[in-house]
């Protein structure tokens, strides 16, 4: 039996402005501005003074999933515009010390495992990458772009066709959005 009605809300904090033009939500805060289309036929969004309420009357399982997905996306946008997101990565050299530097919109890793061809990872728009010794910091206000950039950096130094127990070099994510990885 389906529930009669489900709803969830996103609270808008001070200093963050959320506007809705049809299915497109625009969030503007001290760290940045972003917009996203959040629409599904069984879910409605209503605005009150300091919150947005997503509602689905007599929802199916799919509508319930869509409602909670929309709420999560909007919460991430609000939190990112207010405080931003930070990922931290660690350069773990194996046999050869790699050189890591930012060149334009790419992070370039030279001398990885003694290779002559440098490896590169794209940096997405709106994301700031800083390299300090063996630590890399990825910052931005859009969670998806920050996490994708961190993933691109980690994948750029992936080792294939070698024993991972012997070749343990690479760049690895140590903190995701301020939470340490276990």
PyMOL commands that set and color helices and strands:
alter all, ss='L'
color gray80, all
select helices_A, chain A and resi 61-83+112-114+143-156
alter helices_A, ss='H'
color red, helices_A
select strands_A, chain A and resi 5-11+17-21+24-28+33-37+44-47+51-57+85-92+99-103+106-110+119-122+127-132+135-140+170-176+179-180
alter strands_A, ss='S'
color yellow, strands_A
deselect
rebuild
show_as cartoon
